[in-house]
């Protein structure tokens, strides 16, 4: 297969103007994955993730991940900074090691410069393109991470943080049915509490024609650091939080599906609904756990930073401070 078998000209007018024909191959070759680059990232950024660190990290269900290749399908949270992706991949490589790569699919803007394309492709990040995704599964026999909701999901309002939003994007389901790769549902919670999304701004995005310009269907308004009131999909400084994940068992395929054949639209729709239901069920579990934890803390007098100071006799940690703020936000929004 030639290097440019999946070369793609940028779809958004912004990158077309900026790049022209350059960069068509950026982020399209799984062979660029470099275990040493991942190890380097783990030794630096990995320090932020784990018990007692800036981002707590809790991942349950590793036993549900079969041998490669597998397709992990997850909800997406936390705005443009995507702490949910960073946390899951840190957990993945700590559990499986860097010799089992997991390739996340990303928006073309992430790979829109030679510098960022080189950095991310060496760490396994690839352009969200059907041919590239199929290559990962069939030719390289590697694992794939797909977050179908993309910008619609990661910028959903804070009040919908426990709701899966795939936005009718079903390409992953078609690929899974055609290749027979097992689909592993994953739900994450916590990343969407590192900022407060007031609105996704879909009407604004449509009025501005942002999909044609930058393939963006949102123009959010949010409360976040360091902006205060942020307008647009600006990267933010995430507040300390525990990132929580649940990994479910493989989602059964429709009984009349034949591996290697193109599935019917009805089969794709049915399977997409089944996967979304599985992810939503895991997300509901995470919500119940969060509500039970908040109730226990409130009963023990730990529901706000001031109560912690009064009961324990010490100043609350940053995690506890922001947890108290998030409790107030959840009651308000």
N, C-alpha and C positions, 0 to 999 in steps of 0.2 A: 504494500500500500504506500503510495507516495506521500511525502510530508504534507502536501497541501490538499489531501483528499477531502478534508473537511474545512478548507479555507472559506471564510465567510466575510463578505464586505459588511461593515457595520450597518445596522438597520436604522439607527437614529441619525437625523440630519446633522446633529452636533459632531458626532464622531466621523461621519462621512466628510464633513468640511475639514475637520482637524487632521484626519489621517489619509483621506483619499483611498488609494489602493494598498497603502502600507498597513501592516498589522493583521492581515487576513489570517495568518497562521498562528497568531499569538493565542496561547491558551487552548490549542486544539490537539496537542500531542501528549497523550498520557506518558510517553516514554521520557518526557522531561522531568518526571518526578525524581527527586533526589533525597534519599533517606537522611543524608548528612545535613541537608538544609532543614529538614523537619526536626532533627535532633538539636540543631542550633536554636530553632525557635522554641522548642520545649525547654531548653536550659535558660532561656531569657524570659519570654512571656509566660511560660509555664509556671513561673514562680508566683504569678498572680492568682492561680487557681488551686483550690484545695481547702481542706479543713483549716480554719483559723486564718485564711488569707483574704485578700481583697474580695475575691469571688469564691464563696463556698461552692463546692461541687459535689452533687449527689446524683449518681447514675445507677438506675436499677434495671435489670433485665438483660445483661450481657449474654446470659445463657440462651437467649432467643435468637442470637445472631448465628446463622449457619456458616459453613465454610464458604469462602469466596467462590464465585461472585454473588453479592447480594445487593439489593437496592433499598437503601434506607430512605423512607419518605416521612418528612417531619413538617410540623408547623414552623413558622418563622417569626421571630420576635426581636424587639430591641432596636428598631430604627436602622440607620445606615451603618452604625458601628458594629452591628451584628454580634453582640457578645454570646448569643446562643450558639452560633457556629464555632466560635473560638473554644467555648467550653466543651462542646461535644467532641471536637477533634482532639483537644488535649486529653480528654478521657479516653478516646479511642486509642491513641498511640501509647498511652500509659498501660492500657489493657492488652492490646494486641502487638505492640511494638511497631517500629517503622518499616519492617519488612512486609507488613500487610497494609498497603496504602488504601485510604478512603478518599475518593475524588469528589469534592463538592462542585456542583455546577453553579456558575456565577453570572451576574449581569455583565454585558459587554463593556460597560464603563469601568468595572473593576480591572479589566484587562486592556484598557484603552490607551495605555502608554507603554513604551518599550520597557521602562523601568518597573512598573507595577506588574506587567505581564511576565517578566522574567522572575520577579520575586515570587509571585503567587503560583505560577506554573511549576516551579521547582518544588513547591510545597503541595502539589497535587490539585490545585484549583484549576478548573477548566471552564471554557465558555459553554453556556447553556445552549446546546445545539443538538438536535436529534442524532446526527451522525457521530458526533463526538461521544455522546452518552452510549450509543450502541457499541462503539469501538472499545470503550472501557469494559463493558460487560462481555462481549463476544470475543474480541481479539486478545485483550489483555487479561481477561478473567479476573477483574478486580472489582472492588466494592465501589458503589456510587451513592452519594448523598444528594437527594433532591428535595427542595423546598418549593413545591409548585406555586404557592401563593405569592412568592417573591415580594415585590414592593407593596402589593395590596395587603399582604399578611403582616409584614414586619412594621408597617405603619398603620395598622388598624387602631382605632381609638382605645384608650386605656380601659374604658368600660367593657370592651369586647376582648380583653386579654385572655380570657378562657374560652374563646370561640375560634374554631379553625376556619380559615378563610382561604380556600384555594382559588376562588375567582373563576371557576370554569376551565381551569388549565388542566388538560387531561393527557398531554403528550407522554408523561411518565407511565400512565396506565397502558397506553397503546404499546409502548416499548416493552414493558414488562410482560404483557400477554404474548407479544410476538417472539420474544427471546426465551420466555419461560423462567426468567430470573425471579427468585423469591423476593417478595416485597415485605420489608420489615417496618411496621409503623413505629414512629418515635414521636413523643410529645415532650415539649419543654415548657417550663414556667420559670419566672424570675427575671429573665432578660427584659421583659416588657415593663418591669417596675424600676428600671434604671432611668426612665424618663416618663413624662406624662403626656401622652398624645391626646390632644383635645379633639382634633378632627383629622381625617386622612386627606381632606381637600380634593376629593375626586372631581367635584364640579369645577373647582378652580383649574385643575389639570386639564380637563376637557376644554374649558374655555380658552386656555392658553395654547392648546394643541401640543402638550408636552409629550404625548406618545410619539408623534412624528419627529419631534426634536430630539428626545433623549430616551424614548421607549419607557417613559414613566407615566403611570396612571394615577399618580397621587401628587399632591402638593400640601404636605401636612403642616399643621400648626401645633406646637408642642411646648411644654415647659421642660427645660433641660439645661444642664451645665455645659459650657459656660455662658450660654446665650440668655438665660432667663426665659424670655419668650422667643422661641425659635420659629421661623417661617421658612418653609421649604425643607427638603430632605437633608438637612445639615447633619454631619457627624457630631456626636455629643460625647461628653466625658461621662461614662456610666457611673452611677453611684454604687457603693458596695452592696452586694446582694448575694444570696445563695442561688446558684443556677441548678435547677432540678430537672431531671430527665427520666422518662419511663420508656423502655423499649419493649414492644409487644411481640407476640408470636407472628410468624408469617401469615399474611392474609390469603385465604384460599381463593383460587381463580375460579371463574365460572366453569361449570362442568362441561360445557360444549366447546371450550377453547382448545385449539390445536396449536401446540408450540411450532414455530417456524412459519405459520401462516398469518397473514394480516387479519387482525380481529375486526369484527363488525363494529360500527358505531354504537350499537346497542350493548355489545360486550364491553366496550371501553367505558361507556357511561355507567354500566352496572358495577364494573370493577372500581372505578373512581369513587363511586358512592360507598362501596364496601371499605376502601382504604380510608376515606375521610371519616367514616363512622368509627373505624378502629382507632385512628389518631384522636378523634374527639373523645372517645371513651377513656383513653389514657389521660387526656387533658382534664377530663372530669375528675379522675382519680387524684390528680395533682391538686385540683381546686379543693376537693374535700380534705386532703391532707393539710393544705394551707389554712383552711377555715378551722380545722380541729386544733392546729398549732396556735393560731391566734386566740382561740377560746381558752386554751390551757394557760397561755401567758397572761391573758386578762384575768383569769381566776386567781392566778398567783401574784397579781399586781405588777406584771411586767409589760403592760400594753403601751406604755409611753416612756420616753427617756426620763421624764421627771419622776415617774414611779420607780424606775430602776434605781435612780439615785437615792430615793427615799428608802426603798426596801433593802437594797444591797449595801448602800453606803459608799458607792463609788460613782465616778462619772461614766456614763455609758460609752461603749465602744462605737466607732463609726458605723459598724453594721447595725448595732442596736439603735443608734440615732436615726439612721435612714429607715429602719424598719418601723420605728414609731411614726415617722412622717408618712410612710406608705400606708400605715394603718389609717391615718387621718384621711389620706387621699381616697382609699377604698371605701370609706364611709361617705365621702362627699360625691365621688363619681361612680 
